[in-house]
Amino acid sequence: MNAPDLPIVTERLSLRYFEKTDLDAVMAYHALPEVQRYLDWKARDKVECKAALDGMCAQRRLNRPGDTLTLAVERQADNLLVGQVSLRWTDATAAQTEVRFVVNPMYRRQGYASEAVKAAFDLGFDHYGFHRIFARCGAKNQASARLMKGLGMRLEAHYREHALFQGEWDEELHFAILDREWRRGTKIKEIPTHLVA
């Protein structure tokens, strides 16, 4: 598949490839215990964070199932890196991908995650032509669950006590949205209110 034209610019954000110079900004949230459990790479110190960043720097294309595209989420106003969003291609036949996102806790509750995930949906559906995008979150992570519902994703599964994490049973929610649902929702939002019956 063709690489997307970057950066992707939204109202307040710019999504771009990760660079080696992002190490300190990545460390600011990758090393936090509250963020650890949701990351692909466990990164607690500078060496581990550098390894995580090296991995994300290499995730620039979706050529085949199993590939991941990870983008840095940067605030336009001051070029501050506030988090990351990624698409992981899971199934070629069914044209499915998983969206993942992390926002530095210092910059949560400002709508950055929602804005970045919307851009990832547009990229996944419009550029890559995926049919279905899904996301997972911990059942206790109500902020992520609200975000996904707010974007029109459907709760498809609640896995109860499906895994042990640090000695406690973990529960996971699975959400999904289809390409036609995303496009229909986007078009509905763009219709002026005086034209809606």
RABEL-V98712 format. One record per helix or strand. SS is the DSSP state (helix for helix, strand for strand). FROM is the first residue (numbers start at 0). TO is the last residue. Records with the same first field share a line. If there is no record, write none. Layout:
SS->FROM-TO + FROM-TO
This chain:
strand->7-8 + 12-16 + 67-74 + 79-90 + 95-102 + 131-137 + 153-164 + 167-177
helix->19-29 + 32-35 + 45-57 + 104-106 + 111-126 + 141-149 + 178-189 + 192-194
